[in-house]
Amino acid sequence: MTVNVGAGDALLVVDTQRDFLPGGSLAVPDGDAVVPVLNRYIALAHRKGRPVFASRCWHPKKHCSFKAQGGPWPDHCVAGTPGAEFAPGLELPREATIISKATSEEADAYSAFSGTDLARDLRDRGVKRLLVGGLATDYCVLNSVRDALKEGFSVLLLTDAIRAVNVKPGDGERARREMEQAGAVPVEFGDVSR
């Protein structure tokens, strides 16, 4: 299968932030491996004149998802801290649209669409299909893909540019199956015409 990227397409880079990389406070195993692959997709989108969106967790200090507040996770991606910065080496273009999510203490948001203007921004730019990669397969990628499909966008799941937390063994594979069964089409960079 060859995929042509062109009019109506956009790239969504999900939560590729320092705290989700090895050594971060909520490290995704092998999470740093997505960065060079995402850079290839970013360069392709730029070459084809397609918009790039990048979501980020941008939590307040006492976010409800943190263990200290009764949540499941260690403190991570606190707004304005080094851990919330995008991954070193991630080559987001200056014109990329940054989507900050989970910005209130009381509400978590795994999806880039949750509590943001992403769906409207995509429609305003004539986007019909999203190429989605980033971290983590079984949480923020999964939920962003679910919502993209619910919002009526087609989704190409960039399987070479995602990694899973795997809190329970196999979570990442289960998430991939769910996304594909819901209609996301799995692709790798070699499938994309350049």
N, C-alpha and C positions, 0 to 999 in steps of 0.2 A: 504494500500500500504506500502510495506517495501522497503526501499532504502538501497542498499549495497554500502558502500564507499570503494573504492579500487583503483587499477591501473587506471590511466587516470583522476583521480579526483584531485581537488585542492580547497582550501578555500580562498575566497576573502572577507576580512573584510573592509568595506567601511567607511572611514572618521569618525571613532569613536573617536572623539577628544573633548577636554575640552570645547571649545567654543560652541559645539553643545549640551552640556549637560545642565540640569537645572542650572541656575546661570551664564551660559556662555553668550557671547555677541550675539550669534545667536542660542538661546536654542531651541532644539526640545522637545516638550512636552513629558515627560516620557522617554526621550532619554537615561537616565542612566539605564533603565530597560533592554536594550539590552546587557549590559556588562556581567552579569553572564551567560546569554544564549549563547553569543558568546564564552565565555570561555569553555563551554561544547563542542561546535563544534571544537574549537582549540585543546582541549585535545583529542578529537576523531581523528582529522587529525594527530596529533602527534603520537598517538598510532598506527594508520594505516600506518605511514610513508609517509603521503601525504603532499605536500608543502602548506605553508600558505603565502598568500600575504596580505598586508595591505596598502590601499591607504590613503593618507592624503592631505588635502588642505594645501598648503605651500606658502602662498601669500607674495608678496613684500608689503611694507608699503603703496604704492599708487596703489593698485590693482584696475583695472577697475570695479570690481563688488561692490566696496565700495561706499556708498552714497556720500562721499566727492568728488568722481571722477565721479559722475553722475550715479552710479550703483544702484541696488535695495536693497543692504544689508548693515547693519552696518559693521564696520571693524571686521574681524574675522580671526582666524588661520593665523596670520602674522608669517612668518617663524622665528623660534628661540624664540618665546614668549611662556609663559605658556599656553595660550589659544590654541596654535597649537599642544601641546603635546597630545599623546594618552590618552584616559580616564584612570583615576586612577583605578587600579584593573584589567585592560585589560591585560590578561596573554599571550601576544605575545611571541612565542619562540624566542630565540636568532637568530636562522637561518631564521626567517621570512624575506621575501623580502618586503622592504618598497618602495612604489610607491608614489613619490611626484608629485603633479599636480597643475595646475594653478600657475605656478612659474614665469610667466612674467607679467609685468604690463598691457600689451595690450590685453591679451586674457584670457577669463574665461574658465574653464574646469570642468564641472560637472562629466564627465565620467572618471573613472580610466584609460581608454584606450586613452584619448584625450591628444596627445602630449607626450605620454610615450612609453616605450618599452614593456608594459605589454603583448600585444598579442604575440610578438616574444618570450618573456621570457616563457610564458605558453607553446608555441609550442616546444621550446627548451627542455622543461622538460616533453614532452609527454602528456600534459594535454589535455583532450577532453571535460571534464565537470567541471563546476565551481559551487560550493556552495557559494551563495552570501547573505550576511547580513550586517547590519550596518545602517548608517544614511546618508541622510534622504530618506525615501521611495520615496518621490515625486520629488526628485532632483538627488542626486548623485547615489543612488541605481538604480533608474529608468534608468538614462542615462548609467550607467555601464552595466546594464543588456541588454539594447538595443544594445550597442556596442558589448558585448560578443556574442550575438546571430548573429549580422551582421558578426562578425569575424568567425562564424562557430562553436562556442562552444555551447554545451548544458548547460542549467542553471537550477539548483535547487534553488528556491527562499526560503530563510529561514524565513518564515512568522512570527515565534516567536522571531526573532532577528532583526526586522526592526521597525522603528517608523517614522511618517510623520511630516513635518512642518505644513501642512494644512494652508497655507496662505489664501487659499479659502477653506471653509468647503468642505470636501469630496475629496480633492486633493489626499490624501493617497490611498483611495479606488479606485479612477480612475486610479492612477498609477499602483496599483496591478492588476486591470483588464487588463490594457494595456500590462503589462509584461506577464501575463498569456495568453492573446490572441496571443501574439507574439511567444509563445512557452515555456516560463519559467514554470517549474513545481513547484507548491507550496508544501512545506514540513515543518514539525515541527520536533523537536528533537525526539519525540516519534515514528516518521516514519522511523528513521534511525537505521539500525541494528548495534549493538555495539559489 
